[in-house]
Amino acid sequence: MTLRNAVRNTLSPVIGRERVDRLVNAESSARASLARWIAPKERPPAAADEAPAGYEIAPSGYPFYPWDETQFPTPSLSRHEFLAGLHAALRPRSYLEIGVDDGRSLTLSTAKTIGVDPAFHITNPLHADLLLARDTSDDFFASGRAKKHLDGVPLDFAFIDGMHLAEFAYRDFLNVERLTSPTSIIVLDDMMPRSVHEAARDRYTDSWAGDVYKVVELLRAERPDLVVIPVNTAPTGVVLVARLDPSSRVLAERYDALLPTLQAADPQQVPEHVLRRTLAVDAKDLLAWDGWETLTGLRTRPRALAERRKLFDALSAAFARTPEQP
């Protein structure tokens, strides 16, 4: 058991699980920020005994870990390019992003926009009716500020790239879905780590996806009503989720029961289909789908249930696969 998990188990009965998660989030953010500012030329990784011989230390202070570049097809688009394509296809009236960092992807939005990050450092120009919150996502959603800023407009598009721990991404998804409509789209980042090293909960690599990939497996199991589409983007893949249901409480009700899975200790048991991206579609192929225009038209037709069902069935048939259906 790692020290961080021991702290969780000790403090949770005393101050509550959510407060402990917030403390861990704050500690991790502070450590990452300090590493960025100090940028040591040499620092042994947390798991130095596992580091490959002759590894390089990145400016972050963590080592570069190798991965097999032939294990999955070369992505046709980066994460940022895919997001830009979705903004063009969806023309969202509203957009929310968790994990703003320097604002590079937030700058894609010209809609009513919300950005959430406890430690953002914006260096890119922004062009939106913007609410920028320097908060953890848990605190932000608890505040009710999102609904106030949206002012009755459903959240058409959201990008979740927050804390790289599964329980945080799980809570982010269920909180974001409550703000959406059935025609909205949510994209989650870092869903396809390229190695077990990148998937660790306790970071010891320069490139770090964390264990958020587990959320996708749980969405498939707990919410078969959703359309879940892994997309092969550089560097660590994304997942697009459609056919949302803002009234669903399944994920909230199942959270406590699923927490042991979400917080399973390292080393992570990353499925082969995640490492090899065998279920992932090409980003350009998904952006070229001929149903995006129809989807945006259905936003103002909430009673067109049959047409919406037909459209999402077509999207699922064209792009969604399960581990049993490569």
C-alpha atoms as one frame of an Amber mdcrd trajectory, in Angstrom:
protein
   0.000   0.000   0.000   1.394   3.433  -0.926   1.740   6.194   1.647  -0.984
   8.179  -0.117  -3.465   5.304   0.087  -2.568   4.730   3.756  -3.336   8.386
   4.475  -6.656   8.046   2.653  -7.657   4.974   4.653  -6.654   6.591   7.961
  -8.272  10.007   7.470 -11.443   9.061   5.552 -13.370   7.859   8.651 -12.347
  11.040  10.504 -12.903  13.908   8.054 -14.771  12.192   5.207 -13.737  10.776
   1.829 -14.309  13.909  -0.254 -12.196  16.111   2.049  -9.383  13.569   1.921
  -9.561  13.519  -1.885  -9.341  17.303  -1.934  -6.273  17.225   0.306  -4.614
  14.674  -1.973  -5.532  16.765  -5.019  -4.032  19.900  -3.450  -0.853  18.038
  -2.470  -0.409  16.574  -5.961  -1.051  19.926  -7.651   1.435  21.658  -5.368
   4.070  19.004  -6.034   3.585  19.242  -9.803   3.725  23.064  -9.725   6.908
  22.995  -7.646   8.511  20.565 -10.088   7.642  22.848 -13.014   9.156  25.906
 -11.317  12.287  24.235 -10.003  12.840  22.039 -13.092  15.812  20.135 -11.644
  18.263  18.629 -14.090  18.487  15.454 -12.054  16.155  13.875  -9.592  15.650
  10.160  -8.988  12.130   8.968  -9.821   9.826   7.647  -7.129  10.482   4.170
  -8.489  14.158   4.529  -9.388  14.772   0.802  -9.036  12.318   0.231 -11.914
  13.708   2.896 -14.253  15.342   1.579 -17.441  19.099   1.808 -17.735  20.284
   5.108 -19.178  16.937   6.889 -18.742  16.772  10.642 -19.292  15.407  13.112
 -16.758  12.853  15.528 -18.189  12.537  19.202 -17.123   9.644  18.059 -14.927
  12.133  16.142 -12.818  10.658  12.778 -13.811  12.341  10.265 -16.144  11.285
   9.542 -19.708  10.006   5.964 -19.817  10.086   4.078 -23.140   7.046   2.503
 -24.761   6.580   0.451 -27.902   5.777   2.847 -30.763   4.456  -0.035 -32.884
   1.841  -1.211 -30.370  -1.000   0.798 -31.945  -1.629   2.693 -35.217  -0.080
   6.131 -35.487  -2.725   8.706 -34.502  -3.927  10.909 -37.350  -4.604  13.844
 -35.004  -3.425  15.169 -31.679  -5.846  15.704 -28.824  -5.868  19.453 -29.543
  -6.547  18.964 -33.258  -9.412  16.605 -32.459 -10.946  19.099 -30.035 -10.668
  21.826 -32.666 -12.488  19.572 -35.123 -15.263  18.881 -32.623 -15.740  22.592
 -31.921 -16.153  23.135 -35.662 -18.549  20.201 -36.063 -20.665  20.809 -32.959
 -20.740  24.643 -32.931 -21.573  24.449 -29.205 -23.608  27.145 -27.492 -21.743
  26.347 -24.284 -18.479  24.657 -23.342 -16.870  23.506 -20.092 -13.280  22.423
 -19.549 -11.779  20.837 -16.439  -8.005  21.171 -16.442  -7.289  24.519 -18.122
  -3.490  24.652 -17.646  -2.231  27.374 -20.041  -5.544  27.783 -21.893  -4.418
  26.194 -25.153  -7.606  24.181 -25.647  -9.834  26.742 -23.910  -8.910  29.222
 -26.634 -10.834  27.068 -29.138 -14.157  28.149 -27.645 -16.121  31.255 -28.610
 -19.289  30.118 -26.820 -20.465  30.668 -23.251 -17.525  28.974 -21.546 -16.442
  27.647 -18.144 -12.854  26.749 -17.269 -11.980  25.016 -13.995  -8.443  24.497
 -12.679  -6.968  25.089  -9.186  -3.607  26.141 -10.660  -4.123  27.522 -14.177
  -1.509  29.796 -15.791  -3.118  31.235 -18.919  -0.699  32.142 -21.718  -3.084
  31.843 -24.673  -5.665  34.407 -25.841  -9.272  33.617 -24.856 -12.302  34.715
 -26.889 -15.368  33.603 -24.939 -18.002  34.721 -22.454 -15.848  33.114 -19.803
 -16.159  32.007 -16.200 -12.656  30.998 -15.106 -12.617  29.271 -11.717  -9.417
  28.693  -9.753 -11.012  25.809  -7.835 -10.919  22.063  -7.632 -13.717  20.615
  -9.723 -15.451  19.177  -6.633 -15.588  22.597  -4.967 -16.669  24.301  -8.168
 -19.614  21.998  -8.844 -20.678  22.164  -5.203 -20.811  25.974  -5.449 -23.568
  26.030  -8.090 -21.665  28.617 -10.150 -21.835  26.525 -13.317 -25.628  26.659
 -13.573 -25.608  30.364 -12.823 -23.138  31.106 -15.627 -24.925  28.859 -18.124
 -28.148  30.733 -17.309 -30.532  28.059 -18.581 -28.425  26.968 -21.587 -27.591
  23.250 -21.504 -23.921  22.353 -21.639 -23.386  21.275 -25.262 -19.743  20.206
 -25.053 -17.322  19.401 -22.224 -13.690  18.309 -22.009 -12.488  16.574 -18.835
  -8.736  16.690 -18.260  -8.490  17.224 -14.515  -6.764  15.266 -11.768  -5.302
  12.043 -13.196  -6.903   9.749 -10.631  -9.898   7.593 -11.508 -12.192   8.689
  -8.674 -11.757  12.353  -9.654 -12.509  11.724 -13.337 -15.531   9.614 -12.346
 -16.950  12.428 -10.182 -16.159  14.986 -12.867 -18.125  12.982 -15.422 -21.226
  12.579 -13.251 -21.164  16.275 -12.263 -20.729  17.436 -15.857 -23.462  15.136
 -17.184 -26.001  16.807 -14.875 -25.474  20.061 -16.806 -25.928  18.556 -20.263
 -28.807  17.691 -22.571 -29.355  14.412 -24.491 -27.606  15.931 -27.548 -24.454
  16.979 -25.651 -20.970  15.497 -25.987 -18.365  14.837 -23.280 -14.718  14.057
 -24.081 -12.360  12.577 -21.464  -8.595  12.846 -21.869  -5.755  10.411 -21.056
  -7.943   7.353 -21.582  -5.264   5.229 -23.293  -1.969   5.234 -21.395   0.842
   3.809 -23.486   2.339   1.738 -20.676   1.668   0.572 -17.145   4.190   3.236
 -16.051   2.068   6.046 -17.520  -1.040   4.560 -15.873   0.317   4.661 -12.305
  -1.657   6.471  -9.624   1.559   7.618  -7.949   3.402   9.453 -10.701   6.995
   8.516 -11.453   7.173   9.214 -15.222   7.440  12.410 -17.263   4.372  11.570
 -19.354   1.565  10.706 -16.942  -1.978   9.633 -17.799  -2.791   8.169 -14.394
  -5.476   5.529 -13.924  -8.423   7.507 -15.339  -8.768   4.879 -18.095 -10.713
   2.799 -15.532 -13.638   5.233 -15.758 -14.384   4.098 -19.307 -14.599   0.456
 -18.276 -17.058   1.434 -15.529 -19.149   3.603 -17.859 -19.579   0.638 -20.181
 -20.577  -1.637 -17.299 -22.766   0.742 -15.297 -24.290   2.848 -18.089 -24.929
   0.732 -21.194 -27.279   3.498 -22.370 -24.261   5.692 -23.184 -22.388   5.651
 -26.502 -18.705   5.284 -25.547 -16.136   5.767 -28.331 -12.353   5.572 -27.702
 -10.451   7.792 -30.155  -6.802   7.221 -31.113  -5.286  10.679 -30.562  -1.760
  11.679 -29.606  -0.410  11.350 -27.054  -2.595   9.334 -24.636  -5.964   8.983
 -26.343  -9.410  10.356 -25.576 -12.891   8.927 -25.228 -16.015  10.586 -26.627
 -19.280   9.929 -24.772 -22.708  10.612 -26.297 -26.400   9.853 -25.625 -26.105
  11.520 -22.237 -28.865  11.525 -19.629 -28.680  14.458 -17.185 -31.428  12.873
 -15.063 -29.482   9.654 -14.440 -28.307   9.042 -10.872 -26.779   5.614 -11.480
 -23.164   6.764 -11.261 -23.756   8.752  -8.079 -25.550   5.841  -6.420 -22.809
   3.391  -7.389 -19.855   5.578  -6.358 -19.233   4.115  -2.905 -19.481   0.530
  -4.159 -17.076   1.250  -7.025 -14.543   3.239  -5.010 -12.274   0.228  -4.257
 -11.996  -0.383  -8.013 -11.392   3.284  -8.746  -8.657   3.463  -6.106  -7.003
   0.100  -6.790  -3.320   0.393  -5.931  -0.368   0.318  -8.324   0.725  -1.416
 -10.423  -2.403  -0.960 -12.508  -3.793  -3.869 -14.515  -4.220  -1.976 -17.789
  -6.271  -4.006 -20.297  -4.490  -5.009 -23.477  -7.188  -3.350 -25.604  -6.328
  -0.040 -23.897  -2.562  -0.346 -24.387  -2.961  -1.440 -28.000  -5.991   0.794
 -28.734  -7.776  -2.035 -30.509 -11.191  -0.480 -29.768 -10.152   3.054 -30.726
 -11.328   4.718 -33.914  -9.346   7.108 -36.084  -9.960  10.731 -35.075 -10.386
  11.966 -38.648 -12.916   9.216 -39.394 -15.033  10.207 -36.395 -14.932  13.908
 -37.299 -16.047  13.005 -40.831 -19.239  11.309 -39.541 -22.210  12.717 -41.427
 -24.437  12.914 -38.347 -22.934  15.926 -36.582 -25.105  18.421 -38.446 -28.235
  16.449 -37.601 -27.178  16.270 -33.959 -26.825  20.040 -33.651 -30.244  20.474
 -35.259 -31.849  18.228 -32.646 -30.824  20.563 -29.798 -33.933  22.667 -30.339
 -36.204  19.651 -30.825 -36.259  17.911 -27.425 -39.340  15.855 -28.323 -37.782
  14.271 -31.412 -37.045  11.110 -29.429 -37.298   8.636 -32.302 -35.008  10.683
 -34.536 -32.479  11.116 -31.746 -32.539   7.401 -30.948 -31.964   6.545 -34.607
 -29.032   8.962 -34.842 -27.260   7.615 -31.753 -27.870   4.034 -32.857 -26.112
   4.934 -36.111 -23.211   6.555 -34.249 -22.838   3.515 -32.013 -23.013   1.064
 -34.910 -20.381   2.988 -36.853 -17.825   3.619 -34.105 -18.543   2.036 -30.710
 -16.954  -1.314 -29.873 -16.753  -3.362 -26.663 -13.800  -5.470 -25.473 -15.688
  -8.541 -26.700 -16.314  -6.908 -30.105 -13.038  -5.620 -31.590
